[in-house]
Amino acid sequence: MAIIVNLDVMMAKRKISSQELAEKIGITKANLSILKTNKGKAIRFSTLDKICEVLECKPGDILEYKNN
């Protein structure tokens, strides 16, 4: 996959747990885990918006493009 999700890095920088982030953005811990481990195939803009709001970051801080 060419899109890399660096959510775990940003969470570590902000010192927030998976459980806390999942509760604040309104998704299950299991779905958050799928995002963190790059196993997701899509992300809703509304979810990305909430993640960025809670972590006080931009989408580019979380998503990275790598050319295969």
C-alpha positions in Angstrom: 0.0 0.0 0.0 1.3 3.4 -0.9 -0.5 5.3 1.9 1.1 4.9 5.3 -0.8 5.7 8.5 1.4 7.2 11.2 -1.3 7.4 13.8 0.6 5.6 16.4 3.5 8.1 16.1 1.2 11.0 16.6 -0.5 9.4 19.5 2.8 8.8 21.2 3.8 12.4 20.6 0.5 13.6 22.2 0.7 10.9 24.9 -2.8 9.6 24.4 -3.9 6.0 24.7 -5.9 4.0 22.1 -8.8 3.7 24.4 -8.9 7.5 25.1 -8.6 8.4 21.5 -11.3 5.9 20.4 -13.7 7.3 23.0 -13.0 11.0 22.0 -13.5 10.3 18.3 -16.4 7.9 18.7 -15.1 4.7 17.1 -14.3 1.3 18.6 -10.9 0.5 19.9 -10.8 -2.4 17.3 -11.5 0.0 14.4 -8.8 2.4 15.7 -6.4 -0.6 15.9 -7.1 -1.3 12.2 -6.2 2.2 11.3 -3.0 2.2 13.5 -1.7 -1.0 11.9 -2.2 0.1 8.3 -4.8 -2.7 7.7 -7.6 -0.3 6.9 -8.7 0.2 3.3 -10.4 3.6 3.8 -11.0 6.3 6.4 -14.0 8.7 6.5 -13.2 12.3 6.3 -15.3 12.9 9.4 -13.2 10.4 11.3 -10.0 12.0 10.1 -11.4 15.4 11.0 -12.1 14.2 14.6 -8.6 12.6 14.9 -6.9 15.8 13.8 -9.1 17.8 16.2 -8.3 15.6 19.2 -4.6 15.2 18.4 -4.2 18.9 17.3 -2.6 18.0 14.0 -3.1 18.0 10.2 -3.9 15.1 8.0 -0.4 15.2 6.6 0.9 14.5 10.1 -0.9 11.2 10.1 -1.0 10.1 6.4 2.1 9.6 4.3 2.5 8.6 0.7 5.3 6.3 -0.3 5.8 5.3 -3.9 6.2 1.5 -4.3 
